[in-house]
Amino acid sequence: MDRICNLYIDKTHLSVTLFEYIKKEFVKGTKVIVVSQDDIRKDIKSIKKRFKEKRICSKINYLNEIDEKALNKMSNVSVIIQGDAEFVTKTERLLGEMFSNENIKVNIVSCYNITQNINVPNVVEKYDKILSTNGVEELKNVKEEKIEKG
């Protein structure tokens, strides 16, 4: 299971980053599920219109909570979680329990709004990768790059 974090400042920033990630996941044949505390469907659709990508958004499954029956039937899935820190943590825990089977390829992308009162270093240290507008990167590489640049 890959655990990826995303830090965003507003829904537009989040939607642009997620849209590019989702496009790449679909190319790989991955099913995408968005579990959102705030309904971000219209935000992603507005980005889709700008990029003229109609087929992308029609393939996304949007949920307000985990649908265990639906998820158990999937084998190659990327679950995007968006909400406050408590919602993200609770949803990650449920997904971790559901996808403890090593045979299932799962990416969990946990999205945090950095304008909310969160401790960014504490959040980021729980993950191996980060999703930004540059795509998914190993956090170790990002940290090393920042150290080199000073």
C-alpha positions as CSV (number, residue, x, y, z in Angstrom):
1,M,0.0,0.0,0.0
2,D,1.4,3.4,-1.0
3,R,0.6,6.2,1.3
4,I,0.9,9.6,-0.3
5,C,0.1,13.0,1.2
6,N,-1.0,16.2,-0.6
7,L,-0.9,19.7,0.9
8,Y,-3.2,22.3,-0.7
9,I,-4.2,25.9,0.0
10,D,-7.7,25.9,-1.6
11,K,-10.0,23.7,-3.7
12,T,-8.7,25.0,-7.0
13,H,-5.2,24.1,-6.1
14,L,-6.3,20.7,-4.9
15,S,-8.4,20.1,-8.0
16,V,-5.6,20.9,-10.5
17,T,-3.2,18.6,-8.7
18,L,-5.7,15.8,-8.4
19,F,-6.8,16.1,-12.0
20,E,-3.3,15.5,-13.3
21,Y,-2.9,12.6,-10.9
22,I,-6.2,11.0,-11.8
23,K,-5.4,11.3,-15.5
24,K,-2.2,9.3,-15.0
25,E,-3.9,6.7,-12.8
26,F,-6.5,6.1,-15.5
27,V,-3.8,5.6,-18.1
28,K,-2.4,2.9,-15.8
29,G,-5.8,1.2,-15.6
30,T,-6.3,2.2,-11.9
31,K,-9.8,2.8,-10.5
32,V,-10.1,6.1,-8.7
33,I,-12.3,6.8,-5.7
34,V,-12.6,10.1,-4.0
35,V,-13.7,10.0,-0.4
36,S,-14.5,13.7,0.4
37,Q,-15.7,15.4,3.5
38,D,-16.3,18.5,1.4
39,D,-17.9,17.7,-2.0
40,I,-15.1,18.5,-4.4
41,R,-16.8,17.0,-7.4
42,K,-17.8,20.3,-9.0
43,D,-14.3,21.7,-8.4
44,I,-12.7,18.8,-10.3
45,K,-15.3,19.1,-13.0
46,S,-14.5,22.8,-13.5
47,I,-10.9,21.9,-14.0
48,K,-12.0,19.2,-16.5
49,K,-13.8,21.8,-18.6
50,R,-10.7,23.9,-18.8
51,F,-8.6,21.0,-20.0
52,K,-11.4,19.6,-22.2
53,E,-11.2,16.2,-20.7
54,K,-14.7,14.8,-20.6
55,R,-14.0,11.2,-20.2
56,I,-11.9,11.6,-17.0
57,C,-14.5,12.8,-14.5
58,S,-17.1,10.3,-15.7
59,K,-14.9,7.5,-14.4
60,I,-14.3,8.8,-10.9
61,N,-16.3,7.3,-8.0
62,Y,-17.2,9.9,-5.4
63,L,-18.1,8.9,-1.9
64,N,-18.9,10.7,1.4
65,E,-17.8,7.7,3.4
66,I,-16.2,4.3,2.8
67,D,-18.2,1.8,0.9
68,E,-16.5,-1.4,2.1
69,K,-18.5,-3.8,-0.3
70,A,-17.5,-1.7,-3.4
71,L,-13.8,-1.4,-2.3
72,N,-13.4,-5.1,-1.5
73,K,-14.2,-6.0,-5.1
74,M,-11.4,-3.8,-6.5
75,S,-7.8,-4.9,-7.1
76,N,-6.0,-1.9,-8.5
77,V,-7.3,1.2,-6.8
78,S,-6.3,4.7,-5.8
79,V,-8.3,6.2,-3.0
80,I,-8.1,10.0,-2.6
81,I,-9.2,11.3,0.9
82,Q,-10.0,14.9,1.4
83,G,-11.2,16.5,4.6
84,D,-10.1,17.8,7.9
85,A,-7.2,16.0,9.7
86,E,-9.6,13.9,11.8
87,F,-11.6,12.8,8.8
88,V,-8.5,11.8,6.9
89,T,-7.0,9.9,9.8
90,K,-10.3,8.0,10.4
91,T,-10.6,7.1,6.7
92,E,-7.0,6.0,6.4
93,R,-7.4,3.7,9.4
94,L,-10.5,2.1,7.8
95,L,-8.8,1.7,4.5
96,G,-5.7,0.2,6.2
97,E,-7.9,-2.5,7.8
98,M,-9.7,-3.2,4.6
99,F,-6.6,-3.4,2.4
100,S,-4.3,-5.4,4.7
101,N,-4.2,-8.0,1.9
102,E,-0.8,-7.7,0.2
103,N,-2.2,-8.9,-3.2
104,I,-4.3,-5.7,-3.6
105,K,-2.5,-2.7,-5.2
106,V,-3.8,0.4,-3.3
107,N,-2.6,4.0,-3.3
108,I,-4.0,6.2,-0.6
109,V,-3.7,9.9,-1.3
110,S,-4.5,11.9,1.8
111,C,-5.1,15.6,1.1
112,Y,-4.6,18.2,3.8
113,N,-5.7,21.9,3.6
114,I,-2.7,23.7,5.1
115,T,-4.8,26.8,5.9
116,Q,-6.4,24.7,8.6
117,N,-4.7,24.4,11.9
118,I,-2.4,21.4,11.2
119,N,1.2,20.8,12.1
120,V,2.6,20.2,8.6
121,P,5.9,18.5,9.6
122,N,4.0,16.1,11.8
123,V,1.5,15.3,9.0
124,V,4.2,14.8,6.3
125,E,6.4,12.5,8.4
126,K,3.7,9.8,8.3
127,Y,4.1,9.4,4.5
128,D,6.7,8.2,2.1
129,K,5.5,10.2,-0.9
130,I,4.0,13.5,-1.7
131,L,1.6,14.6,-4.5
132,S,2.2,18.1,-5.8
133,T,1.7,19.8,-9.1
134,N,4.9,18.1,-10.2
135,G,3.3,14.7,-9.6
136,V,4.1,12.0,-7.0
137,E,7.6,12.2,-5.5
138,E,9.4,10.3,-2.9
139,L,9.5,12.5,0.3
140,K,13.1,11.6,0.9
141,N,14.0,13.1,-2.5
142,V,12.0,16.3,-1.8
143,K,13.7,16.7,1.6
144,E,17.2,16.1,0.1
145,E,16.5,18.6,-2.7
146,K,15.4,21.3,-0.1
147,I,18.6,20.7,1.9
148,E,20.8,21.0,-1.2
149,K,19.1,24.3,-2.2
150,G,19.4,25.6,1.4
